[in-house]
Amino acid sequence: MQPRPTPVILREVGLRDGLQSISRVLPTAQKLEWLRDAHAAGQREIEVGSFVPARLLPQLADTADVVAYAKTLPGLVVSVLVPNLKGAQRALECGADSMLVPLSASPAHSLANLRKSPDDVVQEIAQICAARDASGSRCEIEVGVSTAFGCTIQGRVAHGDVVRLVTAVLDAGVDRVGLADTVGYADPAMVTELFGRTFAVAGRRLACAHFHDTRGLGIANVMAAWQAGIARFDACLAGIGGCPHAPGASGNVATEDLAYLFASMGAPTGVDIGRLLALRGKVAGWLDGEALHGTLWRAGLPKTMRADTAAASA
Amino acid sequence: MQPRPTPVILREVGLRDGLQSISRVLPTAQKLEWLRDAHAAGQREIEVGSFVPARLLPQLADTADVVAYAKTLPGLVVSVLVPNLKGAQRALECGADSMLVPLSASPAHSLANLRKSPDDVVQEIAQICAARDASGSRCEIEVGVSTAFGCTIQGRVAHGDVVRLVTAVLDAGVDRVGLADTVGYADPAMVTELFGRTFAVAGRRLACAHFHDTRGLGIANVMAAWQAGIARFDACLAGIGGCPHAPGASGNVATEDLAYLFASMGAPTGVDIGRLLALRGKVAGWLDGEALHGTLWRAGLPKTMRADTAAASA
């Protein structure tokens, strides 16, 4: 539980996972302002959109424009989600630094979501890796194993199925994998167990954890994954993004809460929490009427961590 | 992180810590209904009120009546908070099973709250122990060290101060101690550190952790304390009870979220979560308009834990 020498990376997914979960379409200008402020607050890896057909997700139809702006921000790792080979080709064309390909461990979820079995998705991931290699691009390919901790359709997901798929996509040539609790079924004991088993086959290529706070355990699960050796976490500003199968349920863990967790423990994330809370206030204004989440914003930083207090007592 | 043989005890403090934090006075009949339902849901230790002057806390003026009813519920450990010797004498008179005496580790908080220094409170705790022994009562005396992780007035609280006070009250004759993060400043690393240091002087007499979810870390802190060896946690149904110094801030960790955390990990608490959620709905109706907290109630239990699903798939 001691602070690690490895800095913690909070990978912002609010502009993709967050915004795709609400029906309102945020104007491109506001997305760019969000990006600019997030970068100014110290965030260095942001999933800025998704290359899916605009008729399916009009909220993310401007992804190419958002990528183009994001690439102008110094030191920012610009990531996009791609559901298939066609989306991957668009990601390569626009020069994204990283692409995230989701792969459901639950066959029922995979069929409902993509009309493909997990093994069919593994095949397509192999094609994506081949296309990236043929293009000469250095875009990193990461697979996010969704429903890794359970599925609202299928119920339980066997850990062995997750490990098998991780092995398959690493064999197919992906650079990194992450495990996602898409529907909020994980608990810290499950996290310890499944991350441990997956590290055994993936080593350091297991490089991301994605948790939702649907049932209140999001931050406890982050802690369990951090203790298991993960130092990179997906998070959404204001915890935007619910679950379509659980109306009113909380979405992703809130970026500002994770930034506070690690700052309080002395583990650097590079994020300026004051600036992040200011951005949260701005985004909350843009999304007035949408359900937002997270906890830190209500009470603010403790007196022991506030810059003004530190200055006053110095 | 494996389930322990020791059952986890969720000590309900909603009827005291929760209700004293809101201005509305819940009628005695509703308190008794709450107690009856909580007992029926499997809760076996409940802080039912506080022996403080009724002019200070009219919400808890009926504590003696509530204790009398609680004592009729089989197997229930009936606990009350007492701020001083006079309150302790009332607790002994009414036959409470356990009394909780708060002791602020922060001198600033202690003076603001009780107009006494921590050392003066230790002296009074010695008098309370003597009074209990003289009475022949078997009422257990537990000291809750508040502001153990920091204070909104003083800021940092030295771990050494907490350990010194714990040693002093154990020497004074108390049966058990607990550590409380009264204002929501704790993080999991602090919890590991301070519980570890306190175990070294108190051993198994360190027997309770009390966390608020003011900044989102409540359940992660519970996990850290559990991993440190604590198996008894204060919690409030619906997370009732904010902090007067942080308007709108979340209060205690929610009983239903903790019951879910431990049930999901296979660590028995004896609580029927479905019944607890039904009681939460009832209490939410009584407290209509008050800020309630917790997360599980929105989404409900996962499909993998629902009795109806288990029956359907059997």
Interface residues (C-beta under 8 A of the other chain):
Chain A: M1 Q2 P3 G150 T152 G155 R156 V183 G184 Y185 D187 P188 A189 M190 T192 E193 D213 T214 R215 G216 L217 I219 A220 V222 M223 A224 C243 A246 G248 A249 S250 A254 D257 Y260 L261 S264 M265 G266 G294 T295 L296 R298 A299 G300 P302 K303 T304 T309 S313
Chain B: M1 Q2 P3 G150 T152 G155 R156 V183 G184 Y185 D187 P188 A189 M190 T192 D213 T214 R215 G216 L217 I219 A220 V222 M223 A224 C243 A246 G248 A249 S250 A254 D257 Y260 L261 S264 M265 G266 G294 T295 L296 R298 A299 G300 P302 K303 T304 T309 S313
